[in-house]
Amino acid sequence: VYCLGQFCGALLGGYFGALIGPKKTMQMFCILAVLGWILLATASHISLLIIGRILTGIASSTLVANTSLLVSQYSSIHKRGSFLALFTLMVSGGLTLVYALGAIMYWRIVAAIPIVLIIFLFGGLFLVPESPIWILGHKGEEETKRALEWLRGGEDVSNELEELKKTQENMNGSVGIMEALRNFSRPDIYKPVSLITINFILVMLSGPFAIVFYAVQIFKDAGLDGNEYYAAILIGFIRISSGFFAIYIIHNFSRTKLAHFTFLTMGISMLGLGSVMYIQSDGENSGVLQILSVIFVTLYMFSFGLGIGPLQWVFLGELMPPEYK
């Protein structure tokens, strides 16, 4: 049901992001997220849990879509890759927090903590301007210039404003869904959009969310009874560490080579973990196998956080044609 909510949220996020702006869309769906988490924390019946999961799924997907869009549009071109890489780092930090709190607190209390964080997000967004490209299309050049000057710390933004105006002209020429679909016959459209879409699909099929959602159960099945929460927390910290490295590596090394290397490492790690769990299914459960399971999951998550995890957002921000973002 959470994934069903995410599916709906992805569609709503793009629509409202274009209609009222990414920042206002995020604030609007923060309210929905708070409602969803309240239901999860206080639910007295399974139906309320299901509704809460659907609402949080809708809100999270909408927030994710517009967060990456805002980061891309706030960032200067030469820093965009590094800032987009921060997205996965922040996700890793949130997962680690949940793993750590889940090991020591009752789950209803843990479910109440996101409410506080979302309220901070809602209030913090009042301190920043709306997306410059959205402002340009809805409120004019002067307000766009003020927003850019605020984002760039008072620097001269004349050249950047001119580039935005060119982008806005392109966007004005192709905003309808039918025309957008017809444009897929153009190689400058279908190539980057297809590459980004296929990359997202392959990343999801490689299993990162299976590891994230079932890390505790995976370690429990591996025989780490009593220590599975601590192993999951360790994995979270590994992801955070890899996220810090990714900010530097993505800025200084080839995107495609890094993607190839990390995908290969993830594949080898998943093969190793599958082999260990297959051996354990026959009744073998030595200490060596338990250690290997932790090593393979750690290597998998480190590789994901180092390369292909943040790169999917970097590719989205850098390759997607402006009128399709």
SETOR-754009 format. One record per atom (N, C-alpha, C): x, z, y; residue in three letters. Coordinates in steps of 0.1 Angstrom, whole numbers, padded with zeros to 4 digits, always signed. Each point is the difference from the previous one (the first is absolute). Example, Ala and Ser with C-alpha at 12.3 -4.5 7.8 and 13.67 -1.06 7.14 Angstrom:
<milums>
+0132+0078-0057ALA -0009+0000+0012ALA +0009+0000+0012ALA -0004-0007+0011SER +0009+0000+0011SER -0008+0008+0011SER 
</milums>
This chain:
<milums>
+0008+0000-0012VAL -0008+0000+0012VAL +0009+0000+0013VAL +0011+0006-0001TYR +0009+0000+0011TYR +0005-0014+0003TYR +0003-0008-0010CYS +0004-0014+0002CYS -0011-0008+0005CYS -0012+0003-0004LEU -0012-0007+0005LEU -0001+0002+0015LEU +0002+0012+0004GLY +0000+0004+0015GLY +0011-0007+0007GLY +0012-0001-0006GLN +0011-0007+0006GLN -0003-0015+0002GLN -0006-0006-0010PHE -0004-0014+0001PHE -0009-0002+0012PHE -0010+0008+0002CYS -0009-0001+0011CYS +0008+0002+0013CYS +0008+0011+0000GLY +0008+0003+0012GLY +0009-0011+0005GLY +0006-0007-0010ALA +0009-0011+0004ALA -0008-0011+0008ALA -0012-0003-0004LEU -0008-0010+0007LEU -0005+0006+0013LEU -0004+0012+0001LEU -0005+0006+0012LEU +0012+0002+0010LEU +0012+0003-0005GLY +0011+0003+0009GLY +0004-0013+0008GLY +0000-0011-0007GLY +0004-0012+0007GLY -0011-0004+0010GLY -0013+0001-0003TYR -0010-0003+0009TYR -0001+0008+0012TYR +0001+0013-0002PHE -0001+0009+0012PHE +0013+0000+0008PHE +0011-0002-0007GLY +0013-0001+0008GLY +0000-0011+0010GLY -0007-0012-0004ALA -0001-0011+0009ALA -0010+0002+0011ALA -0011+0008-0004LEU -0011+0001+0009LEU +0002+0011+0011LEU +0005+0011-0004ILE +0002+0011+0010ILE +0014+0004+0002ILE +0009-0005-0008GLY +0015+0003+0001GLY +0004+0009-0011GLY +0013-0002-0005PRO +0005+0009-0011PRO +0000+0015+0003PRO +0003+0004+0013LYS +0001+0014+0003LYS -0014+0006-0001LYS -0010-0006+0006LYS -0013+0006+0000LYS -0006-0001-0014LYS +0003-0010-0008THR -0004-0001-0013THR +0005+0012-0008THR +0013+0003+0001MET +0006+0012-0007MET -0007+0013+0004MET -0003+0001+0013GLN -0007+0013+0004GLN -0014+0001-0005GLN -0007-0012-0001MET -0013+0000-0005MET +0000+0004-0015MET +0009-0005-0008PHE +0000+0002-0014PHE +0007+0014-0003PHE +0007+0006+0009CYS +0005+0013-0001CYS -0012+0010-0002CYS -0011-0003+0007ILE -0012+0009-0001ILE -0005-0002-0015ILE -0001-0012-0005LEU -0005-0002-0013LEU +0010+0007-0011LEU +0013-0001+0003ALA +0009+0007-0009ALA -0002+0015+0000ALA -0002+0006+0011VAL -0002+0014+0001VAL -0013+0004-0008VAL -0010-0008+0002LEU -0013+0003-0008LEU +0003-0001-0015LEU +0007-0011-0004GLY +0003-0001-0014GLY +0008+0011-0006GLY +0010+0005+0007TRP +0008+0011-0005TRP -0008+0013+0000TRP -0009+0002+0010ILE -0008+0012+0000ILE -0009+0000-0013ILE -0005-0011-0003LEU -0008-0001-0013LEU +0008+0003-0012LEU +0012-0005+0000LEU +0009+0002-0012LEU +0004+0015-0001LEU +0002+0007+0011ALA +0004+0014+0000ALA -0011+0009-0003ALA -0012-0004+0003THR -0011+0009-0001THR -0011-0004-0010THR +0002-0011-0007ALA -0010-0006-0009ALA -0004+0010-0011ALA -0013+0001-0002SER -0005+0009-0010SER -0006-0008-0012SER +0001-0013+0001HIS -0006-0009-0010HIS +0009-0013-0001HIS +0000-0006-0012ILE +0009-0012-0002ILE -0004-0011+0009ILE -0013-0001+0004SER -0005-0011+0009SER +0007+0001+0013SER +0002+0013+0005LEU +0006+0002+0013LEU +0015-0004+0000LEU +0006+0003-0012LEU +0014-0004-0002LEU +0002-0015+0001LEU -0010-0007-0007ILE +0001-0015+0000ILE -0002-0005+0014ILE -0010+0005+0007ILE -0002-0005+0014ILE +0012+0003+0009ILE +0006+0012-0002GLY +0012+0003+0008GLY +0012-0009-0003GLY +0001-0004-0013ARG +0011-0009-0004ARG -0003-0014+0006ARG -0012-0004+0000ILE -0003-0014+0006ILE +0003+0000+0015ILE -0004+0011+0007LEU +0002+0001+0014LEU +0015+0000+0004LEU +0007+0008-0008THR +0015+0001+0003THR +0007-0013-0004THR -0006-0007-0010GLY +0006-0013-0003GLY -0002-0010+0011GLY -0013-0001+0005ILE -0003-0009+0011ILE +0009+0003+0012ILE +0001+0013+0004ALA +0008+0004+0011ALA +0015-0002-0001ALA +0005+0003-0012SER +0015-0002-0002SER +0004-0015+0001SER -0008-0008-0007SER +0003-0015+0001SER -0001-0005+0014SER -0010+0004+0007THR -0001-0004+0014THR +0011+0005+0009THR +0004+0012-0002LEU +0011+0006+0007LEU +0014-0007-0003LEU +0002-0003-0013VAL +0012-0007-0004VAL +0001-0013+0006VAL -0011-0008+0000ALA +0000-0014+0005ALA +0004+0001+0015ALA -0007+0008+0008ASN +0002+0001+0014ASN +0013+0007+0004ASN +0005+0009-0008THR +0012+0007+0003THR +0012-0010+0000THR +0001-0008-0011SER +0010-0010-0001SER -0001-0010+0011SER -0012-0004+0004LEU -0002-0010+0010LEU +0005+0006+0014LEU -0004+0013+0003LEU +0005+0006+0012LEU +0015+0001+0001LEU +0006+0005-0011VAL +0014+0001+0000VAL +0007-0013+0002VAL -0005-0011-0006SER +0005-0013+0002SER -0001-0005+0015SER -0011+0003+0006GLN -0003-0004+0014GLN +0007+0009+0010GLN +0002+0012-0003TYR +0007+0009+0009TYR +0015-0003+0000TYR +0005-0004-0011SER +0015-0001-0001SER +0005-0013+0006SER +0012+0002+0006SER +0008-0012+0004SER +0004-0008-0012SER +0003-0013+0002ILE +0003-0009-0011ILE +0012+0005-0008ILE +0011+0004+0006HIS +0012+0004-0007HIS -0001+0013-0007HIS -0010+0008+0003LYS -0002+0013-0006LYS -0012+0001-0010LYS -0007-0011+0000ARG -0013+0000-0008ARG +0002+0003-0015ARG +0011-0005-0006GLY +0002+0002-0014GLY +0002+0015-0003GLY +0008+0006+0008SER +0003+0015-0002SER -0012+0008+0002SER -0008-0003+0010PHE -0012+0008+0003PHE -0010-0002-0011PHE -0002-0012-0005LEU -0009-0002-0011LEU +0004+0006-0013LEU +0014+0002-0002ALA +0005+0007-0012ALA -0004+0014+0001ALA -0002+0006+0012LEU -0004+0014+0001LEU -0013+0003-0007LEU -0009-0011-0001PHE -0013+0002-0006PHE +0001+0006-0014PHE +0008-0006-0008THR +0001+0005-0014THR +0006+0014+0000THR +0009+0003+0009LEU +0007+0013+0001LEU -0011+0011+0003LEU -0009-0004+0009MET -0011+0010+0004MET -0009+0002-0012MET -0003-0010-0008VAL -0008+0001-0012VAL +0007+0009-0010VAL +0013-0002-0001SER +0007+0009-0010SER +0000+0014+0005SER +0001+0003+0013GLY +0000+0013+0005GLY -0014+0007-0003GLY -0011-0008+0001GLY -0013+0006-0002GLY -0002+0003-0015GLY +0005-0009-0009LEU -0001+0002-0014LEU +0008+0013-0004LEU +0012+0001+0005THR +0008+0012-0003THR -0007+0013+0004THR -0006-0001+0012LEU -0007+0012+0005LEU -0011+0004-0010LEU -0008-0010-0004VAL -0011+0002-0009VAL +0005+0006-0014VAL +0011-0006-0005TYR +0006+0005-0013TYR +0003+0014+0002TYR +0007+0004+0011ALA +0005+0013+0002ALA -0011+0010+0002ALA -0010-0003+0007LEU -0012+0008+0003LEU -0008+0002-0013LEU -0001-0011-0008GLY -0008+0000-0012GLY +0006+0009-0011GLY +0013+0003+0001ALA +0007+0008-0009ALA -0002+0015+0002ALA -0004+0003+0013ILE -0001+0015+0003ILE -0014+0004+0005ILE -0009-0010+0003MET -0013+0003+0006MET -0011-0006-0008MET -0012+0006+0002TYR -0012-0005-0006TYR -0004-0014+0006TYR -0005-0009-0008TRP -0001-0014+0004TRP -0010-0001+0012TRP -0010+0009+0002ARG -0009-0001+0011ARG +0007+0003+0013ARG +0009+0009+0000ILE +0008+0004+0012ILE +0009-0012+0003ILE +0006-0006-0010VAL +0009-0012+0003VAL -0009-0011+0006VAL -0012-0002-0005ALA -0009-0011+0005ALA -0004+0003+0015ALA +0001+0012+0005ALA -0003+0003+0013ALA +0011-0003+0010ALA +0012-0001-0005ILE +0012-0002+0009ILE +0000-0013+0007ILE -0004-0011-0007PRO +0000-0013+0007PRO -0010+0000+0012PRO -0010+0008+0000ILE -0009+0001+0011ILE +0007+0003+0013ILE +0010+0010-0001VAL +0007+0004+0011VAL +0009-0011+0005VAL +0007-0007-0010LEU +0009-0011+0004LEU -0008-0012+0006LEU -0011-0003-0005ILE -0008-0011+0006ILE -0005+0004+0014ILE -0003+0012+0003ILE -0004+0004+0013ILE +0012-0002+0010ILE +0012+0004-0005PHE +0012-0003+0008PHE +0002-0015+0003PHE -0003-0008-0010LEU +0001-0014+0002LEU -0010-0005+0010LEU -0012+0004-0001PHE -0011-0004+0009PHE +0004+0004+0014PHE +0005+0012+0003GLY +0003+0004+0013GLY +0013-0007+0005GLY +0010-0002-0009GLY +0012-0006+0005GLY -0002-0014+0004GLY -0010-0007-0006LEU -0002-0014+0004LEU -0005-0002+0015LEU -0005+0011+0005PHE -0004+0000+0015PHE +0012-0001+0009PHE +0012+0003-0005LEU +0012+0000+0008LEU +0007-0013+0000LEU -0004-0010-0008VAL +0007-0013+0000VAL -0010-0011+0004VAL +0005-0011+0004PRO -0009-0011+0004PRO -0006-0008-0012PRO -0009-0008+0003GLU -0006-0009-0011GLU +0010-0011-0002GLU -0002-0007-0011SER +0009-0011-0004SER +0001-0010+0012SER +0013-0003+0005PRO +0001-0009+0011PRO -0006-0014-0002PRO +0000-0005-0012ILE -0006-0014-0002ILE -0015+0001+0001ILE -0006+0011-0004TRP -0014+0002+0001TRP -0004+0002+0014TRP +0008+0008+0008ILE -0003+0002+0014ILE +0000-0013+0008ILE +0010-0009-0004LEU +0001-0013+0007LEU -0012-0008-0002LEU -0006+0000-0012GLY -0011-0008-0002GLY -0013+0006+0005GLY -0001+0013+0003HIS -0012+0006+0004HIS +0000+0006+0014HIS +0012+0004+0005LYS +0000+0007+0013LYS +0009-0006+0010LYS +0007-0010-0003GLY +0008-0008+0009GLY +0015+0004+0001GLY +0007-0008+0008GLU +0015+0000+0000GLU +0005+0012+0006GLU -0006+0005+0011GLU +0005+0012+0007GLU +0001+0012-0009GLU -0011+0003-0007GLU -0001+0012-0009GLU +0010-0002-0012GLU +0001-0012-0004THR +0010-0003-0011THR +0014+0003+0005THR +0003-0004+0012LYS +0014+0003+0005LYS +0002+0015+0001LYS -0010+0008+0005ARG +0002+0014+0001ARG +0002+0006-0014ARG -0007-0005-0010ALA +0001+0006-0014ALA +0014-0003-0005ALA +0005-0013+0002LEU +0014-0003-0004LEU +0010+0008+0007LEU -0001+0002+0013GLU +0009+0008+0007GLU +0001+0014-0005GLU -0012+0006-0003TRP +0000+0013-0006TRP +0007+0000-0013TRP -0002-0010-0009LEU +0006+0000-0013LEU +0015-0002+0001LEU +0004-0008+0010ARG +0015-0003+0001ARG +0007+0009+0010ARG -0006+0011+0004GLY +0006+0010+0008GLY +0003-0005+0014GLY -0008-0009+0006GLY +0002-0005+0013GLY +0009-0012+0002GLY +0004-0005-0011GLU +0009-0012+0000GLU -0008-0012+0005GLU +0007-0011+0004ASP -0006-0012+0004ASP -0006-0007-0012ASP -0013-0003+0000VAL -0007-0005-0012VAL -0005-0014+0003VAL +0005-0007+0010SER -0005-0013+0004SER +0001-0010-0012SER +0012-0001-0006ASN +0002-0009-0011ASN -0010+0003-0012ASN -0001+0013-0003GLU -0009+0004-0011GLU -0014-0003+0003GLU -0004+0001+0013LEU -0014-0003+0004LEU -0002-0015-0002LEU +0009-0008+0004GLU -0001-0014-0002GLU -0002-0004-0014GLU +0008+0006-0009GLU -0001-0003-0014GLU -0014+0005-0006GLU -0005+0011+0005LEU -0013+0004-0004LEU -0011-0010+0005LEU +0002-0005+0012LYS -0010-0010+0005LYS +0000-0012-0009LYS +0011-0005-0004LYS +0001-0011-0009LYS -0007+0003-0013LYS +0002+0012-0006THR -0007+0004-0012THR -0015+0001+0002THR -0004+0005+0012GLN -0014+0001+0003GLN -0007-0013+0000GLN +0008-0010+0005GLU -0006-0014+0001GLU -0002-0005-0014GLU +0009+0003-0010ASN -0001-0004-0013ASN -0012+0007-0007ASN -0002+0013+0003MET -0011+0007-0006MET -0013-0005+0005MET -0001-0003+0013ASN -0012-0005+0006ASN -0004-0014-0007ASN +0009-0007-0005GLY -0003-0012-0007GLY -0004+0001-0014GLY +0000+0011-0006SER -0003+0002-0014SER -0004+0014-0004SER -0013+0003+0003VAL -0005+0013-0003VAL -0011+0001-0010VAL -0007-0012-0002GLY -0011+0000-0010GLY +0005+0000-0014GLY -0008+0006-0009ILE +0004+0001-0014ILE +0000-0013-0007ILE -0009-0009+0004MET +0000-0013-0007MET +0012-0009+0005MET +0003+0001+0013GLU +0011-0007+0004GLU +0013+0005-0005GLU +0000+0014-0001ALA +0012+0006-0006ALA +0002-0005-0015ALA -0011-0001-0007LEU +0002-0005-0014LEU +0004-0015+0000LEU -0006-0008+0009ARG +0004-0014+0000ARG +0015-0002+0004ARG +0005+0010+0007ASN +0014-0001+0004ASN +0010+0002-0011ASN -0005+0005-0012PHE +0008+0002-0011PHE +0006-0013-0006PHE -0005-0011+0005SER +0007-0013-0004SER +0013-0002+0007SER +0002+0008+0011ARG +0013-0002+0007ARG +0011+0009-0006ARG +0012-0006-0003PRO +0010+0007-0006PRO +0005+0012+0008PRO -0001-0001+0013ASP +0005+0012+0008ASP -0010+0012-0001ASP -0011-0003-0006ILE -0010+0011-0002ILE +0000+0005-0015ILE -0002-0010-0009TYR -0002+0004-0014TYR +0013+0006-0006TYR +0012-0005+0005LYS +0012+0005-0006LYS +0002+0015+0003LYS +0001+0004+0012PRO +0002+0015+0003PRO -0011+0008-0005PRO -0013-0004+0001VAL -0011+0008-0004VAL +0000+0001-0015VAL +0003-0010-0007SER +0001+0000-0015SER +0011+0009-0005SER +0011-0001+0007LEU +0012+0008-0004LEU -0003+0015+0002LEU -0006+0003+0011ILE -0003+0014+0003ILE -0010+0005-0010ILE -0011-0007-0003THR -0010+0004-0009THR +0005+0002-0014THR +0007-0010-0005ILE +0006+0001-0013ILE +0009+0012-0001ILE +0008+0002+0010ASN +0010+0011+0000ASN -0008+0013-0001ASN -0011+0002+0008PHE -0008+0012-0001PHE -0005+0002-0014PHE -0005-0011-0006ILE -0006+0001-0014ILE +0010+0004-0010ILE +0012-0006+0001LEU +0011+0003-0010LEU +0005+0014+0002LEU +0001+0005+0012VAL +0004+0014+0003VAL -0010+0010-0006VAL -0013-0003+0002MET -0010+0009-0006MET +0000+0000-0015MET +0002-0012-0006LEU +0000-0001-0014LEU +0012+0006-0007LEU +0011+0002+0008SER +0012+0006-0005SER -0002+0015-0002SER -0011+0006+0004GLY -0003+0014-0004GLY +0003+0011+0009GLY +0003-0002+0013PRO +0004+0012+0008PRO -0011+0011+0001PRO -0013-0005+0001PHE -0011+0010+0002PHE -0003+0007-0013PHE +0002-0007-0011ALA -0001+0007-0013ALA +0009+0011-0001ALA +0013-0002+0004ILE +0010+0011+0000ILE -0004+0011+0010ILE -0005-0004+0012VAL -0003+0009+0011VAL -0012+0009-0005VAL -0011-0006-0004PHE -0012+0007-0004PHE +0001+0009-0012PHE +0009-0005-0010TYR +0001+0007-0013TYR +0014+0006-0002TYR +0007+0002+0010ALA +0014+0005-0002ALA +0000+0013-0008ALA -0009+0010+0004VAL -0001+0013-0007VAL -0003-0003-0014VAL -0010-0008-0003GLN -0004-0003-0014GLN +0011-0006-0008GLN +0007-0010+0006ILE +0011-0007-0006ILE +0010+0010-0005ILE +0004+0009+0009PHE +0011+0010-0004PHE -0006+0010-0010PHE -0013+0003+0001LYS -0006+0009-0010LYS +0001-0007-0014LYS -0004-0012+0000ASP +0000-0008-0013ASP +0014-0001-0005ASP +0010+0000+0009ALA +0014-0001-0004ALA +0005+0013-0006ALA -0008+0010+0001GLY +0004+0013-0006GLY +0005+0010+0010GLY -0001-0002+0013LEU +0005+0009+0010LEU -0011+0010+0003LEU -0006+0007-0009ASP -0010+0010+0002ASP +0005+0011+0009ASP -0007+0003+0011GLY +0003+0010+0009GLY +0010-0005+0011GLY +0006-0011-0002ASN +0010-0005+0010ASN -0005-0014+0006ASN -0012-0004-0004GLU -0004-0014+0004GLU -0002+0000+0015GLU -0005+0010+0006TYR -0003+0000+0014TYR +0014-0001+0008TYR +0010+0008-0005TYR +0012+0000+0007TYR +0007-0014-0001TYR -0002-0006-0012ALA +0006-0014-0002ALA -0007-0010+0010ALA -0013+0002+0001ALA -0008-0009+0010ALA +0005+0002+0014ALA +0002+0013+0004ILE +0005+0003+0013ILE +0014-0007+0002ILE +0008+0001-0010LEU +0014-0006+0001LEU -0002-0015+0002LEU -0009-0006-0007ILE -0002-0015+0002ILE -0004-0003+0015ILE -0009+0009+0005GLY -0004-0002+0014GLY +0012+0001+0010GLY +0009+0009-0002PHE +0012+0001+0008PHE +0009-0012-0002PHE +0001-0005-0012ILE +0008-0012-0003ILE -0006-0012+0008ILE -0013-0001+0001ARG -0006-0011+0008ARG +0003+0002+0014ARG -0001+0012+0005ILE +0004+0002+0014ILE +0014-0004+0003ILE +0009+0004-0009SER +0014-0003+0002SER +0002-0015+0000SER -0006-0007-0009SER +0001-0015-0001SER -0006-0006+0013SER -0010+0006+0005GLY -0007-0005+0012GLY +0010+0000+0012GLY +0008+0011+0001PHE +0009+0001+0011PHE +0011-0011-0001PHE +0005-0002-0013PHE +0010-0010-0002PHE -0006-0014+0003PHE -0013-0002-0003ALA -0006-0013+0002ALA +0000-0004+0014ALA -0002+0009+0010ILE +0000-0003+0014ILE +0013-0007+0004ILE +0011+0005-0005TYR +0013-0006+0003TYR +0003-0013-0008TYR -0003+0000-0013ILE +0003-0011-0008ILE -0009-0013+0004ILE -0013+0002+0003ILE -0008-0011+0003ILE +0004-0006+0013ILE +0006+0008+0009HIS +0004-0005+0013HIS +0013-0008-0001HIS +0008+0002-0010ASN +0013-0005-0001ASN +0003-0010-0012ASN -0010-0001-0009PHE +0003-0008-0012PHE -0012-0010-0002PHE +0003-0010-0008SER -0010-0010-0003SER -0013+0006-0007SER -0011-0004+0006ARG -0013+0005-0005ARG -0002-0004-0015ARG +0002-0013-0002THR -0003-0005-0014THR +0009+0005-0010THR +0013+0002+0003LYS +0009+0005-0010LYS -0003+0014-0003LYS -0004+0008+0010LEU -0004+0014-0002LEU -0012+0001-0009LEU -0010-0009+0003ALA -0012-0001-0008ALA +0003-0003-0015ALA +0009-0010-0002HIS +0004-0004-0014HIS +0006+0012-0007HIS +0009+0007+0007PHE +0008+0011-0007PHE -0009+0011-0003PHE -0009+0004+0009THR -0009+0012-0002THR -0010-0003-0011THR -0006-0013+0001PHE -0009-0003-0011PHE +0006+0000-0014PHE +0012-0005-0001LEU +0007+0000-0013LEU +0003+0014-0004LEU +0004+0009+0009THR +0003+0014-0004THR -0013+0007-0004THR -0011-0003+0007MET -0013+0006-0004MET -0004-0005-0014MET +0002-0012-0003GLY -0004-0006-0013GLY +0008+0007-0011GLY +0013+0001+0002ILE +0009+0007-0010ILE -0005+0014-0002ILE -0003+0007+0011SER -0004+0014-0001SER -0013+0002-0007SER -0009-0009+0002MET -0013+0001-0006MET +0001-0004-0015MET +0009-0009-0004LEU +0003-0003-0014LEU +0006+0012-0007LEU +0009+0007+0007GLY +0006+0012-0006GLY -0010+0011-0002GLY -0009+0002+0011LEU -0010+0011-0002LEU -0010-0003-0011LEU -0004-0013-0001GLY -0009-0004-0011GLY +0006+0002-0013GLY +0013-0003-0002SER +0007+0002-0012SER +0001+0015-0004SER +0003+0009+0010VAL +0000+0014-0003VAL -0013+0005-0004VAL -0011-0004+0007MET -0013+0005-0004MET -0005-0005-0013MET +0005-0012-0004TYR -0004-0006-0013TYR +0007+0008-0011TYR +0013+0004+0002ILE +0007+0008-0010ILE -0007+0014-0001ILE -0004+0006+0012GLN -0007+0013-0001GLN -0013-0001-0007GLN -0007-0011+0001SER -0013-0002-0007SER +0002+0002-0015SER +0012-0002-0006ASP +0002+0001-0014ASP +0004+0015-0004ASP -0001+0009+0010GLY +0003+0014-0003GLY +0014+0005+0005GLY +0008-0009+0004GLU +0013+0004+0005GLU -0001+0005+0014GLU +0006+0012+0003ASN -0002+0005+0014ASN +0012+0009+0003ASN +0012-0006-0001SER +0012+0007+0003SER +0003+0002+0015SER +0009+0009+0004GLY +0003+0002+0014GLY +0006-0012+0006GLY +0007-0008-0008VAL +0006-0013+0006VAL -0011-0009+0005VAL -0011-0002-0008LEU -0011-0009+0003LEU -0007+0005+0013LEU -0001+0014+0001GLN -0007+0005+0012GLN +0009-0003+0012GLN +0013+0002-0001ILE +0009-0003+0011ILE -0001-0015+0004ILE +0000-0009-0010LEU +0000-0014+0002LEU -0013-0004+0007LEU -0012+0006-0004SER -0012-0003+0007SER +0000+0003+0015SER +0007+0011+0003VAL +0001+0004+0014VAL +0009-0010+0008VAL +0011-0004-0007ILE +0010-0009+0006ILE -0007-0013+0003ILE -0007-0006-0010PHE -0006-0013+0002PHE -0011+0000+0011PHE -0008+0011+0000VAL -0010+0000+0011VAL +0007+0002+0013VAL +0010+0008+0001THR +0007+0002+0012THR +0007-0013+0005THR +0006-0007-0009LEU +0006-0013+0004LEU -0010-0010+0004LEU -0012+0000-0007TYR -0011-0009+0004TYR -0004+0003+0014TYR -0003+0012+0003MET -0006+0004+0013MET +0011-0002+0011MET +0012+0003-0003PHE +0011-0002+0010PHE +0001-0015+0004PHE -0001-0009-0010SER +0001-0014+0002SER -0012-0005+0008SER -0011+0005-0003PHE -0012-0004+0007PHE +0001+0004+0015PHE +0004+0012+0002GLY +0001+0005+0014GLY +0011-0006+0008GLY +0010-0005-0007LEU +0012-0006+0006LEU -0003-0014+0004LEU -0008-0008-0008GLY -0001-0014+0003GLY -0014-0005+0001GLY -0006-0003-0012ILE -0012-0008+0000ILE -0012+0008+0006ILE +0001+0013+0000GLY -0011+0008+0006GLY -0001-0003+0015GLY +0010+0003+0008PRO -0001-0003+0014PRO +0001-0015+0003PRO +0006-0008-0008LEU +0001-0014+0003LEU -0013-0007+0000LEU -0010+0005-0008GLN -0013-0007+0000GLN -0007+0001+0014GLN +0003+0011+0007TRP -0005+0001+0014TRP +0008-0007+0010TRP +0013-0001-0003VAL +0009-0008+0009VAL -0004-0015-0001VAL -0002-0005-0012PHE -0004-0014-0002PHE -0013-0002+0007PHE -0009+0009-0001LEU -0013-0002+0006LEU +0001-0001+0015LEU +0009+0009+0006GLY +0001+0000+0015GLY +0008-0012+0005GLY +0010-0005-0008GLU +0009-0010+0005GLU -0004-0015-0004GLU -0007-0001-0011LEU -0003-0014-0005LEU -0014-0004+0003LEU -0009+0009+0001MET -0014-0004+0002MET -0002-0007+0013MET -0006-0012+0000PRO -0003-0007+0013PRO -0008+0009+0009PRO +0003+0000+0013PRO -0007+0010+0009PRO -0015-0001+0000PRO -0006-0012-0001GLU -0014-0001+0000GLU -0007+0005-0013GLU +0008+0003-0010TYR -0005+0006-0012TYR +0002+0014-0002TYR +0008+0007+0009LYS +0003+0014-0002LYS -0012+0009+0001LYS 
</milums>
